[in-house]
Amino acid sequence: MTDAPEDLTQPMATGFWASVLSLFASSSTLICCALPALLVALGAGAVLSSLVAVFPQLVWVSEHKEVVFVLAGLMLSASGVLQWRNRNAPCPIDPALRDACLRTRTWSARVYGVSVLLYLVGGWFAFVAPWLAE
């Protein structure tokens, strides 16, 4: 009697998808704060007004940037905990599955790093740059 093999790739898949979710959450901080500042700094105010006309939700996101940053920070924190917890998770013995596991682990860490970077850039434009301009 043989039991079904245990799926050891499940923790890695969870960490990867948590990183992708945190990437989208941190991207929202760029949309609310860094993108409008960049467009205005480049003299593309007309482009910004066109974007707001097409996507009026940008105004809501900008008005509620504190909530956006708190939610994105919570998602980044949860993803960071999952990354940390899965950093030494075992990979399958089969060479093809092991390589896929290690590749997923590497990409997950990279996606998480980009997410944190985007979050920090958005935070700079949302909170620090306006404070320095006063």
N, C-alpha and C positions, 0 to 999 in steps of 0.2 A: 504494500500500500504506500503510494507516494503522495505527498502533499503538494499542492500547487506552490510554485516558487514565489517567494516574497518579492514584491515589487520594490526594489531599493531606490528606484529613480523618482518615486513620489515626493520625498522631501525636497529634492533638487528642483522638480517642476514647480512646487509650491513657492520656493524662494525666487525662482525666475519670474513667475507671474506676479508676485508681490512687488518685485523690482519694476516690472513694466507698469503696474498700476501706480506706483510712486512716481514714475517718470511722467505719466499723464497728469498726476496731481501737481507735480512741481512745474510742469509746463503751463498750467493755469496761472501760476504766479507771474510767469513771463508775459502772458497775454494781458493780464490786468495792469501791469505796471511797467515792465521794461520795454515792451513793444511801443506803447504810446510815447514814452519818453524818447526812444530812439527815433521814431518817425518825426517828432517835433524837432529834435536836435538836428536831424538831417534836412530840415526845411520841407518835410513832406506832410504838412498839416492837412492838405487836401486828401491825401491818401488815408490819413487817419479818419477824417470826417466821412469818407466813402466807406471805410470799414465799419464805422459805427452805424451808418445808414443801412448797411447790409446785415450786420450782426449787432442789433441793439442790446443784446445780452452783455456785450463788452462794458457798457455803462454800469450795469448791475454788478458785474464782477469787480469793477474798479471801485464802486461805492462800498462794497462789502469785502474789501481786501483783507481785513483782519480775520474774518471768518475763513476766507480762502487760504490764508497762510497757516492758520491753526489746523485746519483739516489736512492740508498738504504736509504740515509738520508731523501730525499724528500718523499719517500714512507712511512717511519716510521713516519715522521711528519704528513703526511696526515692521517695515521691510528690513530695516537695519537689524532688528532683533532676529528676524528669520534668517538673514544672511549670516549673522554671528552664530546662531544655533546650528546652521547647516554647514559651517565652514569645514568641519572634519567628518561630515557624514560619509558613511562607507559607499563606495561605488561597486557595481557588479564586477565579478571576476572576468566575465567574457570581455575580451579586448575591445570589441566594437562598442559594447554598452559602456565599458569603462571610459573609453575615449569620448563618447557622447556625454557621459556624466561630467567628466572634467571640463569639457568644452562649455557645457551649460553653466557650470559653476563659474567659469571665467567670465562668460558673457553676462551672467547675472550680476557679478561684482562690478563689471564695467557699466552696465545700465544703472546700477545703484549710484555709482560715482557721478555719472552724468546727471542723474536726478538731483543729487545733493548740490552739484554745481549750479544747475538751473534754479534751484530754490534760493541759493545764496545770491545769485545775480538778481532775481526778482525781488528779494528782500532788500537789496541795496537800493534799487530804483524805487521801491515802494516806501521805505522808511528812512534810510540813511541819507540818500541824496536830497530829498526835500528838507530834511532837518539841517543839512549843511548849507543849503541855499538861503536859509533864514538869516 
